């Protein structure tokens, strides 16, 4: 089955849009978390408190999990569970079933 040029273009455009979205997400993550860390550092220094408290890193940690998921989706999802992988798995199970049927004969 041949893929048309229009379909290839749509697929490529979708991939570029996903990458662009991830890079914006990453940039905003870095900017916002840098601001939070600097603000908390200044605040804790002025009050004599400990900067390394777990609450300092809550936003970074949970947002970071979301960013990792977004990154996986934008960058690596095409390498796992592709159509080719699916076809190989189907062929593997068919072959396995045929071998088991031959054993029972």
Rosetta silent file (secondary structure, phi, psi, omega in degrees, C-alpha in Angstrom):
SEQUENCE: XXXXXXXXXXXXXXXXXXXXXXXXXXXXXXXXXXXXXXXXXXXXXXXXXXXXXXXXXXXXXXXXXXXXXXXXXXXXXXXXXXXXXXXXXXXXXXXXXXXXXXXXX
SCORE:     score description
SCORE:     0.000 S_00000001
   1 L     0.000  123.002 -177.823    0.000    0.000    0.000 S_00000001
   2 L   -93.495  140.249  179.680    1.529    3.280   -1.116 S_00000001
   3 L   -94.517  131.678 -178.953    1.144    6.442    0.922 S_00000001
   4 L   -72.127  160.692  179.165    0.231    9.571   -1.015 S_00000001
   5 H   -62.049  -36.707  179.569    2.318   12.733   -0.857 S_00000001
   6 H   -64.027  -41.707  178.749   -0.563   14.539    0.844 S_00000001
   7 H   -66.621  -39.568  177.001   -0.696   11.915    3.605 S_00000001
   8 H   -61.907  -42.238  179.249    3.079   12.111    4.067 S_00000001
   9 H   -62.881  -45.697 -179.861    2.828   15.899    4.349 S_00000001
  10 H   -61.598  -41.133  179.516    0.024   15.680    6.920 S_00000001
  11 H   -65.123  -44.631  179.365    1.988   13.162    8.979 S_00000001
  12 H   -64.321  -42.074  179.327    5.151   15.297    8.861 S_00000001
  13 H   -63.392  -40.734  178.189    3.204   18.462    9.737 S_00000001
  14 H   -62.728  -42.224  179.492    1.590   16.700   12.705 S_00000001
  15 H   -63.375  -43.477  179.181    5.020   15.558   13.925 S_00000001
  16 H   -63.933  -40.538  178.094    6.445   19.089   13.626 S_00000001
  17 H   -62.781  -42.559  178.037    3.442   20.493   15.522 S_00000001
  18 H   -62.980  -43.276  178.457    3.949   17.929   18.300 S_00000001
  19 H   -63.540  -44.323  179.597    7.657   18.788   18.530 S_00000001
  20 H   -60.523  -43.769  178.645    6.948   22.522   18.570 S_00000001
  21 H   -61.143  -43.463  178.987    4.397   22.042   21.333 S_00000001
  22 H   -64.176  -44.148 -178.944    6.878   20.022   23.400 S_00000001
  23 H   -63.823  -38.237  174.806    9.664   22.593   22.975 S_00000001
  24 H   -64.333  -42.914  178.456    7.340   25.402   24.099 S_00000001
  25 H   -59.321  -45.491  179.567    6.286   23.270   27.072 S_00000001
  26 H   -62.413  -44.445 -179.840    9.954   22.675   27.945 S_00000001
  27 H   -61.871  -45.446  179.547   10.825   26.388   27.656 S_00000001
  28 H   -65.318  -39.451  176.465    7.911   27.429   29.887 S_00000001
  29 H   -57.296  -47.658 -178.589    8.829   24.673   32.371 S_00000001
  30 H   -65.294  -45.108 -178.406   12.401   25.991   32.613 S_00000001
  31 H   -64.207  -50.467 -176.886   11.355   29.640   32.929 S_00000001
  32 H   -64.891  -45.390 -178.820    8.620   29.079   35.524 S_00000001
  33 H   -69.126  -32.621  174.399   10.623   26.662   37.652 S_00000001
  34 H   -62.823  -44.800  177.836   13.691   28.930   37.538 S_00000001
  35 H   -60.177  -45.172 -179.924   11.532   31.792   38.790 S_00000001
  36 H   -61.500  -47.178 -178.216   10.092   29.587   41.552 S_00000001
  37 H   -62.742  -43.988  179.520   13.533   28.380   42.656 S_00000001
  38 H   -64.462  -44.067  179.571   15.022   31.892   42.710 S_00000001
  39 H   -61.832  -45.528 -179.677   11.989   33.284   44.588 S_00000001
  40 H   -66.998  -39.307  179.418   12.039   30.492   47.151 S_00000001
  41 H   -61.893  -46.371  179.330   15.823   30.769   47.553 S_00000001
  42 H   -63.209  -44.948 -179.002   15.615   34.527   48.220 S_00000001
  43 H   -62.947  -45.908 -178.637   12.660   34.057   50.579 S_00000001
  44 H   -70.491  -31.548  177.415   14.268   31.230   52.549 S_00000001
  45 H   -66.776  -41.301  179.640   17.607   33.089   52.748 S_00000001
  46 H   -67.993  -32.487 -178.638   15.912   36.167   54.176 S_00000001
  47 H   -92.155   -8.734 -178.861   13.995   34.105   56.734 S_00000001
  48 L    75.251   22.756  179.758   16.898   31.798   57.583 S_00000001
  49 L   -93.766  174.460 -178.171   14.924   28.731   56.527 S_00000001
  50 L   -88.724  120.587  177.461   16.090   25.669   54.623 S_00000001
  51 L   -66.343  -32.923 -171.816   15.872   25.956   50.823 S_00000001
  52 L   -82.851   28.424  175.189   16.187   22.165   50.382 S_00000001
  53 L   -74.794  146.929 -177.065   12.742   21.432   51.820 S_00000001
  54 H   -60.475  -28.682 -178.301   10.655   18.997   49.739 S_00000001
  55 H   -66.483  -22.345  177.295    7.938   21.619   49.181 S_00000001
  56 H   -63.527  -30.111 -170.898   10.409   23.652   47.121 S_00000001
  57 H  -106.946    5.705 -177.263   10.473   20.902   44.501 S_00000001
  58 H   -61.538  -50.423 -179.982    6.818   19.796   44.328 S_00000001
  59 H   -60.167  -46.317  179.416    5.966   21.846   41.226 S_00000001
  60 H   -58.433  -45.191 -176.276    9.203   20.821   39.537 S_00000001
  61 H   -65.793  -54.877 -175.383    8.634   17.131   40.290 S_00000001
  62 H   -71.465  -38.874  175.975    4.998   16.762   39.236 S_00000001
  63 H   -65.741  -35.980  177.630    5.239   19.115   36.275 S_00000001
  64 H   -61.504  -37.559  175.797    8.411   17.248   35.314 S_00000001
  65 H   -62.001  -46.207  177.270    6.444   13.989   35.178 S_00000001
  66 H   -61.456  -39.410  178.653    3.957   15.643   32.831 S_00000001
  67 H   -65.685  -40.351  176.674    6.822   17.026   30.746 S_00000001
  68 H   -61.661  -42.487  177.917    8.392   13.567   30.472 S_00000001
  69 H   -63.667  -43.720  178.038    5.103   12.112   29.268 S_00000001
  70 H   -62.144  -42.827  178.548    4.736   14.935   26.757 S_00000001
  71 H   -63.024  -42.629  177.249    8.332   14.386   25.616 S_00000001
  72 H   -60.280  -44.668 -179.559    7.789   10.673   25.174 S_00000001
  73 H   -63.038  -42.739 -175.843    4.691   11.348   23.132 S_00000001
  74 H   -79.406  -33.387 -171.300    6.386   13.948   20.931 S_00000001
  75 H  -105.474  -36.712 -168.439    9.807   12.362   20.525 S_00000001
  76 H  -119.818   -7.834 -174.703    9.727    8.620   21.040 S_00000001
  77 H   -62.527  -26.329 -179.590    6.237    7.198   20.598 S_00000001
  78 H   -72.744  -13.287 -179.599    6.919    6.423   16.933 S_00000001
  79 H   -89.944  -15.682 -179.679    9.680    4.028   17.946 S_00000001
  80 L  -119.141  143.889  175.151    7.422    1.841   20.080 S_00000001
  81 L    56.541   42.472  176.812    4.218    0.064   19.115 S_00000001
  82 L   -81.055  174.881  176.911    4.422    1.027   15.456 S_00000001
  83 H   -61.945  -38.745  179.246    2.530   -0.751   12.694 S_00000001
  84 H   -63.211  -44.093  178.023    5.665   -2.717   11.884 S_00000001
  85 H   -60.351  -44.736 -179.846    5.987   -3.834   15.493 S_00000001
  86 H   -60.182  -44.679  179.399    2.315   -4.798   15.523 S_00000001
  87 H   -64.273  -39.907  177.498    2.687   -6.855   12.338 S_00000001
  88 H   -62.468  -40.768  179.578    5.753   -8.647   13.725 S_00000001
  89 H   -66.313  -41.485  178.155    3.848   -9.525   16.881 S_00000001
  90 H   -60.871  -47.137  179.498    0.889  -10.832   14.885 S_00000001
  91 H   -62.682  -37.905  178.788    3.200  -12.973   12.737 S_00000001
  92 H   -62.652  -44.139 -179.106    4.961  -14.247   15.853 S_00000001
  93 H   -70.885  -35.390  176.306    1.695  -15.353   17.448 S_00000001
  94 H   -63.242  -46.580  179.811    0.464  -16.952   14.231 S_00000001
  95 H   -60.883  -41.855  179.565    3.731  -18.874   13.944 S_00000001
  96 H   -63.024  -43.541  178.694    3.496  -19.920   17.577 S_00000001
  97 H   -63.548  -41.234  179.197   -0.079  -21.187   17.095 S_00000001
  98 H   -63.336  -41.306  179.205    0.914  -23.148   13.983 S_00000001
  99 H   -64.732  -38.456  179.004    3.793  -24.770   15.867 S_00000001
 100 H   -68.517  -37.478  178.113    1.495  -25.754   18.723 S_00000001
 101 H   -64.281  -38.323  179.301   -1.030  -27.238   16.299 S_00000001
 102 H   -65.657  -34.380  178.666    1.742  -29.334   14.713 S_00000001
 103 H   -65.643  -34.289 -176.475    2.711  -30.701   18.134 S_00000001
 104 H   -82.210  -11.736 -179.072   -0.820  -31.928   18.761 S_00000001
 105 L   -78.312    0.000    0.000   -1.078  -33.720   15.436 S_00000001
